[in-house]
Amino acid sequence: MFSSLALEIASLIHIALQAYFWVIIARALLSWVNPDPFNPIVRFLYRVTEPVLRPIRRRLPTYQMGLDLSPLVVILVIEIIDRYIVPQIAALAY
């Protein structure tokens, strides 16, 4: 019972991380163009990503220069979690 629960949790975390990865990618692509701020999709992307990006943006010195690397940092963290921590959760099943 615990093994199937650990596998399901690992699978759920993996799916959530991959979905958030693509949301971050979409947000980064939107930053290259001038999107309509009243578009519901744009508003959704900003609302979902801003709480994660804002603290990172404040700590990176490149943001003051006009270069926002916070999406890259978040993607890197997502990949580290997905490649190293999620398999450890799945390994608990065995």
Backbone bond lengths (Angstrom), bond angles and torsions (degrees), N, CA, C in turn:
res aa  C-N    CA-C-N  psi(-1)  N-CA   C-N-CA  omega(-1)  CA-C   N-CA-C  phi
1 M - - - 1.446 - - 1.526 110.95 -
2 F 1.338 116.64 -46.65 1.456 119.97 179.94 1.519 111.15 -65.22
3 S 1.334 116.67 -34.22 1.462 119.53 -178.11 1.526 111.36 -66.47
4 S 1.323 116.73 -41.88 1.461 118.50 178.82 1.528 111.02 -69.23
5 L 1.334 116.86 -33.19 1.462 120.23 177.11 1.528 110.87 -66.34
6 A 1.325 117.36 -42.26 1.466 120.92 178.79 1.530 110.57 -64.59
7 L 1.325 116.87 -39.68 1.466 119.63 178.32 1.526 111.44 -66.32
8 E 1.314 116.82 -40.19 1.464 120.55 178.86 1.522 111.18 -66.90
9 I 1.309 117.47 -40.29 1.476 120.72 178.11 1.519 109.76 -64.51
10 A 1.326 117.37 -44.11 1.465 120.84 178.74 1.523 110.66 -62.14
11 S 1.322 116.67 -41.60 1.459 120.59 179.02 1.528 111.05 -65.64
12 L 1.305 116.93 -42.01 1.457 121.40 179.50 1.534 111.32 -64.58
13 I 1.322 116.64 -42.18 1.471 120.52 178.03 1.522 109.92 -64.30
14 H 1.323 116.84 -42.05 1.464 120.86 179.00 1.533 110.93 -60.16
15 I 1.327 117.38 -45.83 1.464 121.51 179.91 1.524 110.75 -63.77
16 A 1.326 116.98 -43.09 1.470 120.64 179.95 1.526 110.83 -64.66
17 L 1.323 117.22 -41.15 1.466 120.09 179.29 1.518 111.25 -65.82
18 Q 1.320 116.99 -40.44 1.468 119.59 178.81 1.524 111.38 -66.93
19 A 1.310 117.00 -38.94 1.475 119.89 177.43 1.522 110.31 -63.80
20 Y 1.333 117.02 -43.64 1.465 119.77 179.85 1.525 111.09 -67.97
21 F 1.324 117.36 -32.68 1.463 121.87 175.01 1.525 109.67 -56.58
22 W 1.333 117.26 -47.32 1.457 120.59 -178.44 1.525 112.03 -71.62
23 V 1.314 117.49 -30.05 1.469 120.07 175.11 1.525 109.82 -66.27
24 I 1.322 117.15 -41.56 1.465 121.18 177.33 1.525 110.59 -64.20
25 I 1.318 117.65 -41.67 1.464 121.40 177.26 1.524 110.29 -60.11
26 A 1.334 116.78 -46.05 1.468 120.43 179.33 1.524 110.56 -61.69
27 R 1.316 117.22 -40.27 1.467 120.74 178.98 1.528 110.75 -64.67
28 A 1.324 116.99 -41.23 1.461 120.50 179.04 1.533 110.85 -65.19
29 L 1.312 116.90 -40.50 1.466 119.94 178.12 1.531 111.12 -65.57
30 L 1.316 116.82 -36.29 1.465 120.01 177.73 1.525 112.15 -65.95
31 S 1.317 116.73 -26.97 1.462 119.15 -179.17 1.534 111.57 -70.71
32 W 1.319 117.39 -16.47 1.464 120.79 179.01 1.518 112.93 -81.46
33 V 1.325 116.72 -20.08 1.459 121.31 179.84 1.523 108.48 -116.62
34 N 1.296 116.22 175.91 1.455 120.51 178.55 1.531 108.39 -104.12
35 P 1.350 117.11 87.64 1.466 118.83 -175.70 1.530 111.36 -76.79
36 D 1.303 115.01 158.91 1.459 121.27 175.35 1.527 108.09 -71.43
37 P 1.338 118.71 115.97 1.471 119.70 -176.61 1.521 113.74 -68.13
38 F 1.311 118.01 -12.12 1.458 120.72 179.89 1.527 112.62 -96.23
39 N 1.317 117.06 -2.04 1.450 121.53 176.66 1.536 108.23 -67.03
40 P 1.330 118.71 131.58 1.473 120.59 -177.47 1.526 113.46 -61.39
41 I 1.314 117.49 -33.97 1.465 119.66 179.53 1.520 110.35 -68.74
42 V 1.319 116.86 -42.84 1.463 121.31 178.85 1.528 109.54 -63.58
43 R 1.308 117.02 -43.54 1.460 120.57 179.56 1.523 110.95 -63.21
44 F 1.343 116.69 -40.46 1.462 120.47 177.50 1.528 110.72 -61.96
45 L 1.336 117.12 -47.38 1.465 120.59 -179.25 1.521 111.44 -61.02
46 Y 1.324 117.46 -41.67 1.452 120.12 179.02 1.525 111.16 -67.41
47 R 1.332 117.11 -40.91 1.463 120.05 -179.14 1.524 112.21 -66.41
48 V 1.308 117.37 -35.19 1.461 121.44 -177.36 1.529 111.69 -78.86
49 T 1.319 117.61 -34.79 1.467 119.66 -173.74 1.520 114.41 -96.41
50 E 1.289 117.76 -25.97 1.470 119.73 -174.02 1.537 113.87 -61.26
51 P 1.336 120.33 -39.79 1.473 118.34 178.34 1.524 114.04 -61.66
52 V 1.321 117.41 -26.16 1.465 120.53 178.45 1.523 111.06 -88.05
53 L 1.321 116.89 -39.16 1.464 120.43 -175.65 1.534 112.74 -76.33
54 R 1.317 117.66 -34.58 1.467 120.62 -174.20 1.536 113.43 -58.92
55 P 1.341 120.12 -48.71 1.473 118.62 179.71 1.528 113.06 -63.59
56 I 1.316 116.79 -35.09 1.466 120.09 178.41 1.517 109.78 -70.20
57 R 1.302 116.25 -40.68 1.466 121.37 -179.91 1.527 111.04 -60.79
58 R 1.329 117.00 -37.15 1.465 120.17 -179.86 1.524 112.34 -67.72
59 R 1.320 116.23 -29.84 1.463 120.05 -176.43 1.524 114.00 -88.99
60 L 1.316 117.17 -16.32 1.463 120.06 -179.01 1.525 110.39 -87.82
61 P 1.314 117.71 129.27 1.470 119.33 -179.74 1.526 113.07 -72.20
62 T 1.329 118.00 -16.49 1.462 119.86 -176.62 1.517 112.44 -73.98
63 Y 1.329 117.43 -19.03 1.467 119.84 -177.94 1.530 110.68 -66.26
64 Q 1.328 118.07 -34.09 1.462 120.77 178.73 1.527 111.64 -67.50
65 M 1.317 117.01 -22.80 1.459 120.96 179.65 1.527 112.00 -88.18
66 G 1.328 117.30 -1.69 1.450 120.36 -179.86 1.512 114.12 94.64
67 L 1.313 117.04 5.41 1.457 121.64 179.57 1.518 108.42 -110.88
68 D 1.319 117.30 116.93 1.461 121.98 -177.02 1.522 109.74 -101.51
69 L 1.324 115.59 105.93 1.459 120.87 179.05 1.525 112.36 -101.34
70 S 1.316 117.36 7.27 1.459 119.91 -177.58 1.534 112.98 -62.13
71 P 1.348 120.61 -37.86 1.468 117.49 175.84 1.530 113.07 -61.95
72 L 1.317 116.18 -35.27 1.463 119.93 177.98 1.527 111.07 -64.97
73 V 1.323 117.06 -40.49 1.461 121.28 178.67 1.527 110.13 -64.73
74 V 1.330 116.82 -43.43 1.465 120.26 179.84 1.525 110.55 -64.70
75 I 1.313 117.69 -41.70 1.466 120.66 178.38 1.526 110.32 -62.93
76 L 1.313 117.25 -39.77 1.462 121.14 177.82 1.528 110.83 -62.87
77 V 1.317 117.30 -43.54 1.465 121.06 178.77 1.533 110.62 -65.36
78 I 1.322 116.74 -41.37 1.469 120.18 177.71 1.522 110.47 -60.08
79 E 1.317 116.86 -44.75 1.466 120.14 -179.71 1.523 111.94 -65.85
80 I 1.326 118.16 -38.66 1.465 120.72 177.83 1.524 110.27 -63.38
81 I 1.321 116.41 -45.42 1.467 119.79 178.51 1.520 110.71 -62.83
82 D 1.324 116.37 -43.69 1.464 120.64 -176.28 1.524 112.15 -69.35
83 R 1.293 117.79 -32.64 1.469 120.07 -177.14 1.517 114.42 -90.05
84 Y 1.343 117.98 -25.12 1.462 119.39 -174.33 1.524 114.06 -116.83
85 I 1.317 118.36 -37.17 1.459 119.76 -175.96 1.525 111.56 -88.23
86 V 1.317 117.67 -43.19 1.469 120.62 179.88 1.529 111.37 -60.76
87 P 1.329 120.33 -42.86 1.483 118.47 176.01 1.530 112.94 -62.88
88 Q 1.328 117.43 -29.75 1.462 119.33 176.77 1.528 111.10 -67.52
89 I 1.328 115.89 -36.45 1.468 119.57 176.43 1.532 109.70 -66.97
90 A 1.330 115.99 -41.78 1.470 119.62 178.27 1.526 110.66 -66.24
91 A 1.321 117.83 -32.35 1.465 121.13 -179.92 1.522 111.12 -67.44
92 L 1.324 116.94 -23.13 1.472 118.92 176.45 1.521 111.28 -63.85
93 A 1.306 116.78 -23.08 1.465 120.93 -179.47 1.524 111.49 -71.33
94 Y 1.310 116.12 -24.17 1.454 119.06 -177.22 1.497 109.33 -100.98
